[in-house]
Amino acid sequence: MQKAFFYICAGFAEDQVSKMKLDSESLKLIALFEANTGAKVKDCIQNEKLIFIIEENDIGKAIGRNGSNIRKMEGMLKKKIKLAEFSSDVLQFVKNFVYPAEISDVTIENGIVAIHGKDTATRAMLIGRERHSINHLANIVKRYFDVKEVKVV
């Protein structure tokens, strides 16, 4: 178990490791996903669906030809899966995470990340019912980056 913990935390700065909390279930899911797809997984977040944060440049492996890896994993786990490619740049990471939503721009100022939605429907989708989607996105972004707030404008 200690080797697995080191493996997961090896890509993070020491202050980021304290924010990362992976239980044994998440470690099992990461190992299963990596074994079936060949892509390196940085993190796994479980809620109504599984969200895998994939290492940079491994998203193609994770998806598979015509989405075959995703369909296979969704069938095995009986849950919807969302993939997002990690980036060391907070703006690019947010763009990767909200894809395929059409956004016009992402900016950061004074620790506040602002996502500029293309239209009203896109902004509504990004915010979500009772701000669920935007709060979830903010929590994930705060796991990796030192930001105060994420908002949709």
C-alpha positions, 0 to 999 in steps of 0.5 A: 500500500505504501508503494501505491501511495508514493506512486500516486503522490510522486507527481505532486509538490509536498503542499499538494499531497496534503490536499489529495486524499485517496481511499482504497476504493479510488486506488483500486479504480485507478489501478483498474483504469490504468491496466485496461487503458494504458493511460496514467491516471493522476486522480480519481474523484467519485460522485454520481459519476467517476472522474479520472484526471489523466496525465498530460498527453495520455488522453488519447490512450484513455479514450481509445479508438472511437471511445472503446476504452471508455465504453469498456470501463463504463460497462465494467464499473456500471457508472458514467465516466468523465475524463479530463486531461491534467495541465500544469497551467490552471487555465488550460486545466479548466478548459480541459475539464469543462470540455465539451462545453463551448466557452469563449475564454478563461481568465485568472485575476487575484486568484479568481478563475473566471470562465466566460461562457459562450451563451446563456445555456452554456453558462447555466450548464457550467453553474448547474442546479443549485450551483452544484457543477461550479462548486464541484469544479472549484473543489477539483481545481483547488485540489491542484492549484492555489485559487480562491474561487471559480466563477462563470461570467 
